[in-house]
Amino acid sequence: MADRLLTVDEAAERLGTSARFPRRLIEERRITFVKVGRHVRIPASALDAYVAANTVQPRGVRTLRGVA
């Protein structure tokens, strides 16, 4: 099955942002996109890859120095 193509508004909703953010990602070429005529679509897999690449993992538990 082919990857679902999302509109900018659908991508923004999926990211929990305004439509301006995915448009900026497209303008800066920081995310894969597809041009269909004059329309822009973002593959769902590209959005998933962007989120995975920008996910920051926690460092772990920090302890206070000198406290036993």
C-alpha positions as CSV (number, residue, x, y, z in Angstrom):
1,M,0.0,0.0,0.0
2,A,1.3,3.5,-0.9
3,D,2.3,6.0,1.8
4,R,-0.6,8.4,2.7
5,L,0.0,12.0,1.6
6,L,-1.0,14.6,4.1
7,T,-2.0,18.2,3.5
8,V,-0.1,20.9,5.3
9,D,-3.1,21.3,7.7
10,E,-3.2,17.6,8.4
11,A,0.5,17.5,9.1
12,A,0.2,20.4,11.4
13,E,-2.6,18.8,13.3
14,R,-0.6,15.6,13.6
15,L,2.3,17.5,15.0
16,G,0.1,19.6,17.2
17,T,1.3,22.9,15.7
18,S,-0.1,25.6,13.4
19,A,0.1,25.2,9.6
20,R,3.0,27.7,9.6
21,F,5.4,25.2,11.1
22,P,5.2,22.5,8.4
23,R,5.3,25.2,5.8
24,R,8.5,26.5,7.3
25,L,9.9,22.9,7.3
26,I,9.1,22.6,3.6
27,E,10.6,26.0,2.8
28,E,13.8,25.2,4.6
29,R,13.9,21.7,2.9
30,R,14.0,20.1,6.4
31,I,11.3,17.5,5.5
32,T,10.5,15.5,2.4
33,F,7.5,16.7,0.5
34,V,5.7,16.0,-2.8
35,K,4.4,18.6,-5.2
36,V,1.2,17.6,-6.9
37,G,0.7,20.4,-9.4
38,R,0.6,23.5,-7.3
39,H,-0.3,21.6,-4.1
40,V,2.2,20.4,-1.5
41,R,1.7,17.1,0.3
42,I,3.8,15.5,3.0
43,P,4.2,11.7,3.1
44,A,3.1,10.3,6.5
45,S,6.4,8.4,6.7
46,A,8.4,11.6,6.2
47,L,6.6,13.2,9.1
48,D,7.2,10.1,11.3
49,A,10.9,10.2,10.3
50,Y,11.1,13.9,11.2
51,V,9.6,13.3,14.6
52,A,11.9,10.3,15.3
53,A,15.0,12.2,14.2
54,N,14.2,15.1,16.5
55,T,13.1,13.1,19.5
56,V,15.4,13.8,22.5
57,Q,15.8,10.9,25.0
58,P,16.1,11.6,28.7
59,R,19.5,11.4,30.3
60,G,18.4,9.4,33.2
61,V,18.2,10.0,36.9
62,R,20.4,12.7,38.4
63,T,21.6,12.6,42.0
64,L,22.7,15.5,44.1
65,R,26.4,15.6,44.9
66,G,27.3,15.0,48.5
67,V,23.9,13.6,49.5
68,A,23.9,10.0,50.6
